[in-house]
Amino acid sequence: MNNSIWDVNVELAIECSDHFHVVRNAREAIACLTTRWPDIKGSNYAIARQICLDALEGTKSNAEARAAFEAAADEAGILKRR
């Protein structure tokens, strides 16, 4: 099982605009997608969920999981821009 930390953390603005939630790996991404995600669940949400699960199983890379998670967060309007 892959629990590796991503090269770059993903920061989300979920609950209030002045606080951010940091996601560091596929396990944290799955937890966020499952329990903290806003009602906006577009097509990238399902893709990110599956790719992050695949990354935990070792069939997808951390980079693929992070990219999919970022795309879902961007689609939901919660991705903090660098």
Secondary structure, DSSP 8 states (H G I E B T S, - for coil): ------SS-EEE--S-TT--EEE-SHHHHHHHHHHT--S---HHHHHHHHHHHHHHHTSS-HHHHHHHHHHHHHHHT-B---
